[in-house]
Amino acid sequence: MSKEAFKFKQFSIEQDRCAMKIGTDGVLLGAWTSIEHNPESILDIGAGTGLIALMLAQRSDAFQIDAIEIEDNAYEQAVENFEASDWGDRLFCYHAGFDEFVEEMQDEEKYDLIISNPPFYSEDYKTGNENRDQARFADALPLEELIEGASLLLSENGDFDIIIPHSEENKAIEVAKIHNLYPNRITRVKGTAETPIKRSLISFGFSEMEPKIDELVLEISRHNYTPKFRELVKDFYLKL
């Protein structure tokens, strides 16, 4: 394990070759997603370092946890992080684009939980770093393509969970409805109580219902985390 590895309580993440480093969004999603329906098979779309898949390996008894990653370096790093963990026998990463994965798997595989921390920014600005742009910009995996593909791979009673900018929440719900997916839980995330809502965590399923909606505030002040956030991530962060 290198000095640069990000250490969690039960696993470590090497991220030196991955364009997108460990961030709060991924940890939030991995901790927030419900496993009350006891998923036996899980799919993480856009694995990056493998963080979310590893969090779900720690949290669940799912015998099959698959991940997809298209970028070469991130794929290799995710595989190494999986193999270095205690759950390597349950974790597998596909080196593929989501569209080709869906085309190949939709008639063969259905997942009880599909989860994604997708690329966000859809504006024209690019960083000039191809790997980072691919990991971070929505043209690499448009929201519409993500939701449609998830609907084809999700089991009848499964959940599809994402974290997206709050500004994209209504769009995501409208697109999901086209594919017979409906929100059952929504948590809106704010940095502090005084700041605007920044992210939306949404759990979709095929059953139409009134979603449970709540709010999560991360900090009272800089590095002074709220009890609700601490409780959510306490099984992962070393210092919480």
MDAnalysis code that builds the backbone (N, CA, C; Angstrom):
import MDAnalysis as mda
import numpy as np

u = mda.Universe.empty(720, n_residues=240, atom_resindex=np.repeat(np.arange(240), 3), trajectory=True)
u.add_TopologyAttr("name", ["N", "CA", "C"] * 240)
u.add_TopologyAttr("resid", np.arange(1, 241))
u.add_TopologyAttr("resname", ["MET", "SER", "LYS", "GLU", "ALA", "PHE", "LYS", "PHE", "LYS", "GLN", "PHE", "SER", "ILE", "GLU", "GLN", "ASP", "ARG", "CYS", "ALA", "MET", "LYS", "ILE", "GLY", "THR", "ASP", "GLY", "VAL", "LEU", "LEU", "GLY", "ALA", "TRP", "THR", "SER", "ILE", "GLU", "HIS", "ASN", "PRO", "GLU", "SER", "ILE", "LEU", "ASP", "ILE", "GLY", "ALA", "GLY", "THR", "GLY", "LEU", "ILE", "ALA", "LEU", "MET", "LEU", "ALA", "GLN", "ARG", "SER", "ASP", "ALA", "PHE", "GLN", "ILE", "ASP", "ALA", "ILE", "GLU", "ILE", "GLU", "ASP", "ASN", "ALA", "TYR", "GLU", "GLN", "ALA", "VAL", "GLU", "ASN", "PHE", "GLU", "ALA", "SER", "ASP", "TRP", "GLY", "ASP", "ARG", "LEU", "PHE", "CYS", "TYR", "HIS", "ALA", "GLY", "PHE", "ASP", "GLU", "PHE", "VAL", "GLU", "GLU", "MET", "GLN", "ASP", "GLU", "GLU", "LYS", "TYR", "ASP", "LEU", "ILE", "ILE", "SER", "ASN", "PRO", "PRO", "PHE", "TYR", "SER", "GLU", "ASP", "TYR", "LYS", "THR", "GLY", "ASN", "GLU", "ASN", "ARG", "ASP", "GLN", "ALA", "ARG", "PHE", "ALA", "ASP", "ALA", "LEU", "PRO", "LEU", "GLU", "GLU", "LEU", "ILE", "GLU", "GLY", "ALA", "SER", "LEU", "LEU", "LEU", "SER", "GLU", "ASN", "GLY", "ASP", "PHE", "ASP", "ILE", "ILE", "ILE", "PRO", "HIS", "SER", "GLU", "GLU", "ASN", "LYS", "ALA", "ILE", "GLU", "VAL", "ALA", "LYS", "ILE", "HIS", "ASN", "LEU", "TYR", "PRO", "ASN", "ARG", "ILE", "THR", "ARG", "VAL", "LYS", "GLY", "THR", "ALA", "GLU", "THR", "PRO", "ILE", "LYS", "ARG", "SER", "LEU", "ILE", "SER", "PHE", "GLY", "PHE", "SER", "GLU", "MET", "GLU", "PRO", "LYS", "ILE", "ASP", "GLU", "LEU", "VAL", "LEU", "GLU", "ILE", "SER", "ARG", "HIS", "ASN", "TYR", "THR", "PRO", "LYS", "PHE", "ARG", "GLU", "LEU", "VAL", "LYS", "ASP", "PHE", "TYR", "LEU", "LYS", "LEU"])
u.atoms.positions = np.array([
    [0.844, -1.195, 0.000],
    [0.000, 0.000, 0.000],
    [0.879, 1.244, 0.000],
    [0.598, 2.165, -0.898],
    [1.425, 3.369, -1.014],
    [1.061, 4.391, 0.053],
    [1.933, 5.368, 0.228],
    [1.680, 6.441, 1.192],
    [0.481, 7.297, 0.780],
    [0.207, 7.310, -0.542],
    [-0.877, 8.154, -1.063],
    [-2.243, 7.480, -0.990],
    [-2.278, 6.213, -0.580],
    [-3.551, 5.494, -0.525],
    [-4.511, 6.175, 0.444],
    [-5.787, 6.181, 0.076],
    [-6.830, 6.738, 0.938],
    [-7.334, 5.592, 1.807],
    [-7.137, 5.707, 3.116],
    [-7.449, 4.612, 4.033],
    [-8.824, 4.806, 4.662],
    [-9.670, 3.820, 4.458],
    [-10.950, 3.743, 5.160],
    [-10.814, 2.713, 6.285],
    [-11.861, 2.512, 7.054],
    [-11.764, 1.640, 8.222],
    [-11.503, 0.182, 7.863],
    [-12.083, -0.286, 6.747],
    [-11.928, -1.703, 6.406],
    [-11.257, -1.957, 5.056],
    [-10.887, -0.902, 4.360],
    [-10.190, -1.074, 3.079],
    [-9.436, 0.210, 2.746],
    [-8.530, 0.103, 1.772],
    [-7.781, 1.260, 1.299],
    [-7.941, 1.399, -0.207],
    [-7.829, 2.627, -0.672],
    [-7.999, 2.923, -2.093],
    [-6.729, 3.560, -2.641],
    [-6.110, 2.882, -3.599],
    [-5.040, 3.512, -4.369],
    [-5.708, 4.340, -5.474],
    [-5.238, 5.583, -5.665],
    [-5.907, 6.450, -6.630],
    [-4.943, 7.294, -7.452],
    [-3.659, 6.917, -7.452],
    [-2.656, 7.732, -8.126],
    [-2.824, 7.753, -9.642],
    [-3.436, 6.702, -10.230],
    [-3.602, 6.649, -11.682],
    [-5.034, 6.930, -12.118],
    [-5.863, 7.332, -11.195],
    [-7.277, 7.551, -11.494],
    [-7.547, 9.050, -11.596],
    [-8.191, 9.462, -12.684],
    [-8.426, 10.892, -12.916],
    [-9.299, 11.517, -11.826],
    [-10.332, 10.807, -11.417],
    [-11.222, 11.327, -10.381],
    [-10.879, 10.689, -9.047],
    [-10.440, 11.524, -8.111],
    [-10.009, 11.049, -6.800],
    [-11.216, 10.824, -5.879],
    [-10.932, 10.241, -4.718],
    [-11.981, 10.025, -3.720],
    [-12.623, 11.362, -3.371],
    [-13.950, 11.398, -3.371],
    [-14.668, 12.623, -3.033],
    [-15.871, 12.308, -2.161],
    [-16.427, 13.355, -1.586],
    [-17.573, 13.185, -0.694],
    [-18.763, 12.571, -1.414],
    [-18.975, 12.909, -2.690],
    [-20.145, 12.405, -3.416],
    [-20.195, 10.879, -3.422],
    [-19.073, 10.260, -3.773],
    [-19.040, 8.805, -3.841],
    [-19.273, 8.165, -2.479],
    [-18.638, 8.716, -1.451],
    [-18.814, 8.178, -0.097],
    [-20.267, 8.338, 0.354],
    [-20.851, 9.505, 0.065],
    [-22.256, 9.739, 0.409],
    [-23.157, 8.683, -0.224],
    [-22.982, 8.467, -1.523],
    [-23.850, 7.532, -2.232],
    [-23.673, 6.108, -1.717],
    [-22.420, 5.702, -1.526],
    [-22.155, 4.349, -1.050],
    [-22.711, 4.079, 0.334],
    [-22.756, 5.114, 1.171],
    [-23.278, 4.966, 2.528],
    [-24.797, 5.118, 2.574],
    [-25.343, 5.975, 1.697],
    [-26.770, 6.312, 1.722],
    [-27.649, 5.234, 1.108],
    [-27.173, 4.593, 0.071],
    [-28.011, 3.638, -0.657],
    [-28.514, 2.539, 0.270],
    [-29.772, 2.170, 0.115],
    [-30.384, 1.186, 1.007],
    [-30.064, -0.235, 0.549],
    [-29.776, -1.097, 1.519],
    [-29.615, -2.522, 1.229],
    [-30.657, -3.325, 2.014],
    [-31.735, -2.650, 2.416],
    [-32.792, -3.322, 3.179],
    [-33.479, -4.411, 2.363],
    [-33.445, -4.301, 1.029],
    [-34.053, -5.344, 0.199],
    [-33.089, -6.503, -0.077],
    [-31.957, -6.499, 0.651],
    [-30.970, -7.586, 0.583],
    [-30.581, -7.952, -0.850],
    [-29.986, -7.008, -1.578],
    [-29.609, -7.298, -2.967],
    [-28.590, -8.431, -3.047],
    [-28.840, -9.341, -3.963],
    [-27.885, -10.431, -4.192],
    [-26.889, -10.069, -5.285],
    [-27.290, -9.143, -6.170],
    [-26.398, -8.716, -7.248],
    [-26.428, -7.190, -7.345],
    [-25.244, -6.599, -7.498],
    [-25.082, -5.147, -7.500],
    [-24.223, -4.749, -8.697],
    [-24.569, -3.624, -9.313],
    [-23.779, -3.085, -10.420],
    [-23.438, -1.629, -10.142],
    [-22.144, -1.290, -10.211],
    [-21.669, 0.088, -10.061],
    [-21.243, 0.581, -11.447],
    [-21.943, 1.602, -11.938],
    [-21.679, 2.128, -13.280],
    [-20.715, 3.306, -13.195],
    [-19.542, 3.173, -13.840],
    [-18.515, 4.205, -13.761],
    [-17.742, 4.080, -12.465],
    [-17.035, 2.960, -12.324],
    [-16.471, 2.573, -11.028],
    [-15.383, 3.504, -10.514],
    [-14.621, 4.157, -11.429],
    [-13.504, 4.980, -10.954],
    [-12.514, 4.124, -10.190],
    [-12.226, 4.505, -8.964],
    [-11.285, 3.754, -8.121],
    [-11.864, 2.450, -7.601],
    [-13.176, 2.283, -7.715],
    [-13.841, 1.116, -7.140],
    [-14.442, 1.394, -5.779],
    [-14.420, 2.650, -5.353],
    [-14.857, 3.033, -4.007],
    [-16.257, 2.521, -3.669],
    [-17.254, 2.853, -4.487],
    [-18.637, 2.534, -4.129],
    [-18.855, 1.027, -4.088],
    [-18.289, 0.299, -5.044],
    [-18.406, -1.158, -5.030],
    [-17.794, -1.737, -3.756],
    [-16.664, -1.201, -3.331],
    [-16.023, -1.668, -2.101],
    [-16.874, -1.338, -0.873],
    [-17.476, -0.164, -0.852],
    [-18.351, 0.199, 0.272],
    [-19.527, -0.768, 0.360],
    [-20.082, -1.144, -0.791],
    [-21.221, -2.055, -0.778],
    [-20.796, -3.491, -0.471],
    [-19.579, -3.839, -0.808],
    [-19.056, -5.148, -0.392],
    [-18.944, -5.206, 1.125],
    [-18.515, -4.095, 1.736],
    [-18.422, -4.031, 3.198],
    [-19.805, -4.071, 3.838],
    [-20.761, -3.385, 3.241],
    [-22.081, -3.229, 3.865],
    [-23.020, -4.408, 3.637],
    [-22.871, -5.118, 2.534],
    [-23.875, -6.103, 2.139],
    [-23.293, -7.508, 2.061],
    [-24.214, -8.478, 1.908],
    [-23.814, -9.869, 1.696],
    [-23.981, -10.285, 0.234],
    [-24.150, -9.298, -0.649],
    [-24.343, -9.607, -2.071],
    [-23.216, -10.502, -2.576],
    [-23.586, -11.585, -3.245],
    [-22.563, -12.516, -3.726],
    [-21.925, -12.037, -5.015],
    [-22.596, -11.106, -5.723],
    [-22.085, -10.625, -7.010],
    [-22.099, -9.096, -7.003],
    [-20.927, -8.503, -7.056],
    [-20.808, -7.043, -7.137],
    [-19.960, -6.728, -8.362],
    [-20.629, -6.286, -9.420],
    [-19.957, -5.958, -10.674],
    [-19.773, -4.452, -10.788],
    [-18.771, -4.059, -11.524],
    [-18.512, -2.648, -11.800],
    [-18.132, -2.512, -13.271],
    [-18.364, -1.323, -13.814],
    [-17.984, -1.022, -15.196],
    [-17.127, 0.234, -15.183],
    [-16.033, 0.209, -15.920],
    [-15.195, 1.398, -16.049],
    [-14.581, 1.401, -17.443],
    [-14.746, 2.505, -18.175],
    [-14.269, 2.580, -19.556],
    [-12.832, 3.091, -19.651],
    [-12.405, 3.951, -18.737],
    [-11.075, 4.570, -18.827],
    [-10.006, 3.577, -18.365],
    [-8.947, 3.437, -19.166],
    [-7.967, 2.367, -18.955],
    [-7.340, 2.378, -17.563],
    [-6.788, 3.523, -17.169],
    [-6.075, 3.596, -15.894],
    [-6.997, 3.374, -14.706],
    [-8.188, 3.962, -14.768],
    [-9.148, 3.780, -13.684],
    [-9.559, 2.319, -13.572],
    [-9.790, 1.682, -14.720],
    [-10.157, 0.263, -14.718],
    [-9.076, -0.570, -14.023],
    [-7.823, -0.355, -14.414],
    [-6.733, -1.132, -13.823],
    [-6.616, -0.880, -12.326],
    [-6.832, 0.377, -11.931],
    [-6.723, 0.711, -10.514],
    [-7.880, 0.098, -9.715],
    [-9.071, 0.123, -10.273],
    [-10.217, -0.490, -9.595],
    [-9.977, -1.985, -9.378],
    [-9.474, -2.654, -10.410],
    [-9.196, -4.091, -10.295],
    [-8.186, -4.346, -9.176],
    [-7.140, -3.541, -9.127],
    [-6.130, -3.705, -8.080],
    [-6.720, -3.446, -6.695],
    [-7.575, -2.432, -6.574],
    [-8.200, -2.143, -5.284],
    [-9.141, -3.259, -4.857],
    [-9.850, -3.848, -5.821],
    [-10.718, -4.984, -5.511],
    [-9.894, -6.154, -4.991],
    [-8.810, -6.462, -5.707],
    [-7.993, -7.627, -5.361],
    [-7.300, -7.465, -4.010],
    [-7.032, -6.221, -3.637],
    [-6.347, -5.958, -2.369],
    [-7.299, -5.965, -1.175],
    [-8.598, -6.002, -1.440],
    [-9.592, -5.950, -0.361],
    [-9.899, -7.350, 0.170],
    [-10.715, -7.390, 1.224],
    [-11.134, -8.667, 1.806],
    [-12.257, -9.324, 1.011],
    [-12.754, -8.630, -0.029],
    [-13.953, -9.122, -0.724],
    [-13.682, -9.365, -2.215],
    [-12.429, -9.610, -2.551],
    [-12.055, -9.766, -3.956],
    [-12.818, -10.848, -4.685],
    [-13.259, -11.871, -3.960],
    [-13.983, -12.972, -4.607],
    [-15.397, -12.580, -5.018],
    [-15.889, -11.439, -4.513],
    [-17.255, -11.001, -4.848],
    [-17.263, -9.813, -5.814],
    [-16.096, -9.269, -6.108],
    [-15.979, -8.039, -6.893],
    [-15.392, -8.333, -8.269],
    [-16.007, -7.753, -9.306],
    [-15.494, -7.921, -10.662],
    [-15.714, -6.627, -11.435],
    [-14.698, -6.195, -12.165],
    [-14.808, -4.968, -12.951],
    [-14.715, -5.279, -14.441],
    [-15.688, -4.784, -15.209],
    [-15.686, -4.902, -16.666],
    [-15.023, -3.662, -17.270],
    [-14.160, -3.889, -18.250],
    [-13.526, -2.779, -18.963],
    [-14.342, -2.534, -20.225],
    [-15.329, -1.652, -20.119],
    [-16.268, -1.485, -21.230],
    [-17.008, -0.173, -21.105],
    [-17.578, 0.274, -22.214],
    [-18.504, 1.387, -22.194],
    [-19.875, 0.887, -21.754],
    [-20.665, 1.774, -21.174],
    [-21.959, 1.350, -20.651],
    [-22.894, 0.882, -21.760],
    [-22.840, 1.542, -22.910],
    [-23.744, 1.167, -24.006],
    [-23.490, -0.260, -24.473],
    [-22.212, -0.635, -24.637],
    [-21.912, -1.994, -25.082],
    [-22.220, -3.020, -23.993],
    [-22.031, -2.622, -22.734],
    [-22.349, -3.512, -21.618],
    [-23.851, -3.816, -21.597],
    [-24.663, -2.766, -21.753],
    [-26.118, -2.944, -21.753],
    [-26.547, -3.838, -22.908],
    [-25.991, -3.583, -24.067],
    [-26.351, -4.364, -25.253],
    [-26.061, -5.842, -25.049],
    [-24.944, -6.126, -24.407],
    [-24.532, -7.515, -24.225],
    [-25.282, -8.203, -23.088],
    [-25.598, -7.438, -22.020],
    [-26.079, -8.055, -20.786],
    [-27.574, -7.967, -20.541],
    [-28.301, -7.114, -21.265],
    [-29.685, -6.838, -20.891],
    [-30.590, -8.064, -20.930],
    [-30.290, -9.032, -21.773],
    [-31.112, -10.241, -21.844],
    [-30.584, -11.362, -20.962],
    [-29.442, -11.117, -20.317],
    [-28.812, -12.166, -19.518],
    [-28.791, -11.854, -18.033],
    [-28.599, -10.591, -17.682],
    [-28.316, -10.235, -16.301],
    [-29.273, -9.169, -15.809],
    [-29.830, -9.383, -14.615],
    [-30.621, -8.355, -13.947],
    [-30.025, -8.146, -12.558],
    [-29.889, -6.892, -12.175],
    [-29.264, -6.559, -10.900],
    [-30.300, -6.048, -9.904],
    [-30.146, -6.447, -8.644],
    [-31.061, -6.012, -7.583],
    [-30.765, -4.590, -7.119],
    [-29.538, -4.135, -7.343],
    [-29.160, -2.761, -7.023],
    [-28.192, -2.262, -8.085],
    [-28.536, -1.146, -8.697],
    [-27.640, -0.476, -9.640],
    [-27.338, 0.893, -9.061],
    [-26.082, 1.262, -9.071],
    [-25.668, 2.491, -8.396],
    [-24.675, 3.239, -9.278],
    [-24.761, 4.575, -9.276],
    [-23.841, 5.342, -10.120],
    [-23.625, 6.751, -9.571],
    [-22.364, 7.134, -9.544],
    [-21.961, 8.521, -9.309],
    [-21.491, 9.021, -10.677],
    [-22.428, 9.489, -11.520],
    [-22.111, 9.716, -12.935],
    [-21.342, 11.008, -13.170],
    [-20.759, 11.159, -14.375],
    [-20.089, 12.421, -14.711],
    [-21.106, 13.554, -14.733],
    [-20.703, 14.707, -14.217],
    [-21.661, 15.785, -14.005],
    [-21.738, 16.818, -15.109],
    [-20.621, 17.415, -15.432],
    [-20.676, 18.702, -16.120],
    [-20.996, 18.569, -17.592],
    [-22.080, 19.194, -18.013],
    [-22.494, 19.100, -19.410],
    [-22.122, 20.352, -20.215],
    [-21.525, 21.352, -19.559],
    [-21.140, 22.556, -20.298],
    [-19.940, 22.265, -21.207],
    [-19.658, 23.174, -22.108],
    [-18.647, 22.939, -23.136],
    [-17.217, 22.960, -22.613],
    [-17.009, 23.564, -21.456],
    [-15.655, 23.699, -20.927],
    [-15.003, 22.334, -20.694],
    [-13.758, 22.199, -21.132],
    [-12.986, 20.989, -20.905],
    [-11.668, 21.367, -20.222],
    [-11.136, 20.452, -19.425],
    [-9.922, 20.747, -18.673],
    [-8.665, 20.589, -19.514],
    [-8.743, 19.833, -20.617],
    [-7.550, 19.518, -21.395],
    [-6.938, 18.193, -20.989],
    [-7.374, 17.632, -19.846],
    [-6.925, 16.322, -19.412],
    [-7.974, 15.308, -19.866],
    [-7.634, 14.508, -20.869],
    [-8.638, 13.631, -21.497],
    [-9.242, 12.657, -20.497],
    [-8.405, 12.062, -19.633],
    [-8.913, 11.087, -18.664],
    [-9.876, 11.739, -17.683],
    [-9.494, 12.927, -17.198],
    [-10.354, 13.623, -16.240],
    [-11.653, 14.075, -16.911],
    [-11.541, 14.564, -18.153],
    [-12.744, 14.987, -18.870],
    [-13.703, 13.817, -19.060],
    [-13.161, 12.652, -19.407],
    [-13.995, 11.482, -19.626],
    [-14.683, 11.065, -18.332],
    [-13.977, 11.200, -17.229],
    [-14.542, 10.827, -15.941],
    [-15.562, 11.837, -15.448],
    [-15.447, 13.089, -15.875],
    [-16.180, 14.163, -15.216],
    [-17.270, 14.807, -16.056],
    [-17.255, 14.621, -17.367],
    [-18.189, 15.359, -18.205],
    [-19.298, 14.478, -18.758],
    [-20.509, 15.027, -18.759],
    [-21.708, 14.236, -19.014],
    [-21.793, 13.714, -20.447],
    [-21.032, 14.265, -21.379],
    [-21.128, 13.722, -22.737],
    [-20.510, 12.329, -22.825],
    [-19.689, 11.939, -21.843],
    [-19.139, 10.586, -21.809],
    [-20.215, 9.572, -21.447],
    [-21.181, 9.976, -20.646],
    [-22.305, 9.119, -20.265],
    [-23.507, 10.013, -19.963],
    [-24.264, 10.383, -21.001],
    [-25.417, 11.262, -20.787],
    [-26.405, 10.660, -19.792],
    [-27.053, 11.531, -19.025],
    [-28.015, 11.089, -18.022],
    [-29.102, 10.213, -18.648],
    [-29.560, 10.593, -19.835],
    [-30.604, 9.817, -20.509],
    [-30.135, 8.386, -20.797],
    [-28.895, 8.260, -21.247],
    [-28.345, 6.938, -21.568],
    [-28.172, 6.100, -20.302],
    [-27.724, 6.753, -19.227],
    [-27.532, 6.069, -17.955],
    [-28.851, 5.501, -17.433],
    [-29.898, 6.334, -17.434],
    [-31.189, 5.912, -16.880],
    [-31.826, 4.830, -17.746],
    [-31.786, 5.008, -19.067],
    [-32.369, 3.993, -19.954],
    [-31.663, 2.655, -19.777],
    [-30.332, 2.680, -19.747],
    [-29.573, 1.436, -19.582],
    [-29.862, 0.769, -18.252],
    [-29.929, 1.570, -17.189],
    [-30.224, 1.013, -15.874],
    [-31.591, 0.337, -15.856],
    [-32.571, 0.939, -16.547],
    [-33.917, 0.362, -16.571],
    [-33.936, -1.009, -17.236],
    [-33.002, -1.233, -18.161],
    [-32.935, -2.510, -18.875],
    [-32.194, -3.591, -18.082],
    [-31.393, -3.165, -17.110],
    [-30.578, -4.106, -16.334],
    [-31.106, -4.346, -14.929],
    [-32.121, -3.592, -14.511],
    [-32.610, -3.639, -13.134],
    [-33.649, -4.745, -12.959],
    [-33.538, -5.479, -11.863],
    [-34.535, -6.509, -11.561],
    [-35.865, -5.860, -11.170],
    [-36.922, -6.635, -11.195],
    [-38.279, -6.128, -11.017],
    [-38.443, -5.333, -9.726],
    [-37.843, -5.801, -8.650],
    [-37.971, -5.139, -7.355],
    [-36.678, -4.445, -6.939],
    [-35.816, -4.167, -7.928],
    [-34.518, -3.574, -7.626],
    [-34.572, -2.068, -7.451],
    [-33.460, -1.502, -6.975],
    [-33.293, -0.058, -6.806],
    [-32.181, 0.438, -7.728],
    [-32.372, 1.620, -8.279],
    [-31.357, 2.302, -9.072],
    [-31.069, 3.634, -8.386],
    [-29.857, 3.783, -7.850],
    [-29.509, 4.929, -7.015],
    [-28.410, 5.773, -7.646],
    [-28.607, 7.085, -7.646],
    [-27.623, 8.002, -8.227],
    [-27.441, 9.218, -7.330],
    [-26.320, 9.907, -7.514],
    [-26.101, 11.232, -6.942],
    [-25.809, 12.176, -8.100],
    [-26.549, 13.276, -8.161],
    [-26.428, 14.225, -9.270],
    [-26.535, 15.644, -8.733],
    [-26.139, 16.645, -9.525],
    [-26.375, 18.029, -9.102],
    [-27.878, 18.248, -8.876],
    [-28.208, 19.007, -7.853],
    [-29.619, 19.257, -7.551],
    [-30.342, 19.866, -8.750],
    [-29.611, 20.643, -9.560],
    [-30.212, 21.275, -10.736],
    [-30.691, 20.256, -11.768],
    [-30.190, 19.018, -11.685],
    [-30.568, 17.966, -12.625],
    [-31.679, 17.065, -12.086],
    [-32.147, 17.329, -10.872],
    [-33.098, 16.413, -10.225],
    [-34.384, 16.241, -11.029],
    [-35.016, 17.350, -11.404],
    [-36.283, 17.254, -12.132],
    [-36.117, 16.549, -13.475],
    [-35.012, 16.860, -14.152],
    [-34.736, 16.211, -15.436],
    [-34.600, 14.703, -15.259],
    [-33.866, 14.293, -14.236],
    [-33.663, 12.867, -13.994],
    [-34.986, 12.161, -13.738],
    [-35.849, 12.793, -12.953],
    [-37.146, 12.191, -12.636],
    [-38.013, 12.082, -13.886],
    [-37.978, 13.113, -14.723],
    [-38.766, 13.089, -15.968],
    [-38.269, 12.008, -16.925],
    [-36.941, 11.900, -17.069],
    [-36.376, 10.871, -17.956],
    [-36.679, 9.480, -17.413],
    [-36.544, 9.319, -16.103],
    [-36.790, 8.010, -15.491],
    [-38.227, 7.550, -15.726],
    [-39.151, 8.476, -15.643],
    [-40.575, 8.134, -15.826],
    [-40.830, 7.528, -17.204],
    [-40.111, 8.020, -18.212],
    [-40.248, 7.485, -19.569],
    [-39.913, 5.989, -19.594],
    [-39.014, 5.597, -18.705],
    [-38.553, 4.203, -18.659],
    [-39.170, 3.443, -17.480],
    [-40.306, 3.956, -16.998],
    [-41.081, 3.293, -15.937],
    [-40.328, 3.181, -14.617],
    [-39.446, 4.142, -14.385],
    [-38.746, 4.234, -13.103],
    [-39.250, 5.459, -12.353],
    [-39.446, 5.285, -11.044],
    [-40.017, 6.361, -10.231],
    [-39.210, 6.524, -8.947],
    [-39.046, 7.770, -8.473],
    [-38.285, 7.978, -7.242],
    [-39.031, 7.455, -6.028],
    [-38.322, 6.734, -5.165],
    [-38.923, 6.329, -3.891],
    [-38.252, 6.986, -2.688],
    [-37.029, 7.484, -2.891],
    [-36.324, 8.245, -1.845],
    [-35.543, 9.360, -2.513],
    [-35.568, 10.541, -1.907],
    [-34.750, 11.662, -2.377],
    [-34.151, 12.344, -1.144],
    [-32.837, 12.479, -1.132],
    [-32.167, 13.253, -0.085],
    [-31.417, 14.393, -0.752],
    [-31.722, 15.612, -0.342],
    [-31.079, 16.796, -0.908],
    [-29.967, 17.248, 0.032],
    [-28.782, 17.455, -0.546],
    [-27.566, 17.655, 0.249],
    [-27.114, 19.107, 0.192],
    [-26.810, 19.649, 1.370],
    [-26.279, 21.012, 1.489],
    [-24.949, 20.964, 2.231],
    [-24.031, 21.864, 1.859],
    [-22.755, 21.935, 2.563],
    [-22.944, 22.369, 4.002],
    [-23.648, 23.461, 4.208],
    [-24.036, 23.947, 5.532],
    [-25.511, 24.343, 5.480],
    [-26.075, 24.622, 6.632],
    [-27.499, 24.963, 6.695],
    [-27.812, 26.220, 5.889],
    [-26.834, 27.120, 5.733],
    [-27.067, 28.403, 5.071],
    [-26.838, 28.356, 3.567],
    [-26.209, 27.307, 3.074],
    [-25.865, 27.260, 1.647],
    [-26.972, 26.588, 0.835],
    [-27.005, 26.830, -0.483],
    [-28.028, 26.212, -1.326],
    [-27.847, 24.697, -1.402],
    [-28.913, 24.010, -1.781],
    [-28.830, 22.568, -2.023],
    [-27.877, 22.331, -3.192],
    [-26.939, 21.409, -2.996],
    [-25.899, 21.170, -3.987],
    [-26.111, 19.870, -4.767],
    [-26.505, 18.823, -4.081],
    [-26.647, 17.505, -4.696],
    [-28.017, 16.909, -4.367],
    [-28.444, 15.986, -5.211],
    [-29.622, 15.173, -4.932],
    [-29.237, 13.702, -5.009],
    [-29.513, 12.970, -3.945],
    [-29.410, 11.519, -3.929],
    [-30.797, 10.977, -4.236],
    [-30.927, 10.156, -5.261],
    [-32.239, 9.657, -5.666],
    [-32.195, 8.148, -5.824],
    [-33.202, 7.476, -5.253],
    [-33.361, 6.042, -5.426],
    [-34.623, 5.794, -6.245],
    [-34.450, 5.137, -7.393],
    [-35.556, 4.839, -8.299],
    [-35.926, 3.358, -8.230],
    [-37.202, 3.075, -8.509],
    [-37.667, 1.705, -8.656],
    [-38.821, 1.672, -9.641],
    [-39.291, 0.472, -9.956],
    [-40.371, 0.341, -10.934],
    [-41.757, 0.588, -10.331],
    [-41.859, 0.668, -9.001],
    [-43.145, 0.920, -8.351],
    [-43.336, 2.419, -8.155],
    [-44.485, 2.927, -8.610],
    [-44.773, 4.351, -8.457],
    [-45.330, 4.602, -7.068],
    [-44.737, 5.530, -6.350],
    [-45.144, 5.839, -4.982],
    [-44.787, 7.286, -4.656],
    [-45.271, 7.755, -3.528],
    [-44.890, 9.078, -3.047],
    [-43.499, 8.957, -2.438],
    [-42.505, 9.662, -2.989],
    [-41.144, 9.475, -2.471],
    [-40.954, 10.067, -1.079],
    [-40.086, 9.412, -0.300],
    [-39.670, 9.969, 0.988],
    [-38.578, 10.999, 0.708],
    [-38.811, 12.237, 1.121],
    [-37.874, 13.318, 0.815],
    [-37.326, 13.900, 2.114],
    [-36.000, 14.020, 2.189],
    [-35.398, 14.675, 3.350],
    [-34.174, 15.468, 2.918],
    [-33.499, 16.050, 3.885],
    [-32.350, 16.925, 3.616],
    [-31.185, 16.499, 4.491],
    [-29.996, 16.579, 3.940],
    [-28.777, 16.261, 4.679],
    [-27.834, 17.456, 4.619],
    [-27.478, 17.976, 5.771],
    [-26.490, 19.047, 5.883],
    [-25.182, 18.414, 6.343],
    [-24.081, 18.712, 5.643],
    [-22.813, 18.041, 5.922],
    [-22.049, 18.654, 7.090],
    [-21.959, 19.986, 7.136],
    [-21.104, 20.646, 8.129],
    [-21.856, 21.732, 8.897],
    [-21.522, 21.862, 10.167],
    [-21.973, 23.009, 10.972],
    [-21.056, 24.188, 10.675],
    [-19.765, 23.893, 10.640],
    [-18.726, 24.839, 10.218],
    [-17.597, 24.003, 9.626],
    [-16.551, 24.638, 9.141],
    [-15.488, 23.929, 8.430],
    [-14.940, 22.767, 9.255],
    [-15.068, 21.532, 8.728],
    [-14.602, 20.296, 9.369],
    [-15.332, 19.977, 10.678],
    [-16.408, 20.679, 10.947],
    [-17.253, 20.370, 12.105],
    [-18.542, 19.761, 11.554],
    [-18.561, 18.437, 11.481],
    [-19.610, 17.740, 10.743],
    [-20.875, 17.555, 11.576],
    [-22.006, 17.549, 10.905],
    [-23.281, 17.384, 11.593],
    [-23.424, 15.946, 12.101],
    [-24.193, 15.743, 13.166],
    [-24.421, 14.382, 13.674],
    [-25.017, 13.454, 12.624],
    [-25.892, 13.966, 11.775],
    [-26.534, 13.137, 10.758],
    [-25.518, 12.630, 9.729],
    [-24.600, 13.513, 9.310],
    [-23.564, 13.098, 8.363],
    [-22.595, 12.117, 9.024],
    [-22.208, 12.395, 10.269],
    [-21.311, 11.487, 10.992],
    [-21.909, 10.087, 11.103],
    [-23.185, 10.031, 11.429],
    [-23.849, 8.744, 11.582],
    [-23.868, 7.983, 10.254],
    [-24.069, 8.709, 9.170],
    [-24.154, 8.082, 7.852],
    [-22.837, 7.439, 7.441],
    [-21.713, 8.100, 7.714],
    [-20.419, 7.641, 7.175],
    [-19.473, 7.071, 8.229],
    [-19.962, 6.883, 9.451],
    [-19.081, 6.477, 10.559],
    [-18.406, 5.119, 10.346],
    [-19.015, 4.250, 9.544],
    [-18.416, 2.930, 9.325],
    [-17.272, 2.958, 8.319],
    [-17.001, 4.137, 7.747],
    [-16.009, 4.232, 6.678],
    [-14.851, 5.171, 7.006],
    [-15.118, 6.410, 7.303],
    [-14.044, 7.377, 7.539],
    [-13.309, 7.058, 8.847],
    [-11.995, 7.064, 8.807],
    [-11.180, 6.736, 9.985],
    [-11.405, 7.716, 11.141],
    [-11.590, 8.990, 10.809],
    [-11.638, 10.008, 11.864],
    [-13.058, 10.383, 12.269],
    [-14.030, 9.619, 11.852],
    [-15.422, 9.895, 12.253],
    [-16.008, 8.691, 12.999],
])
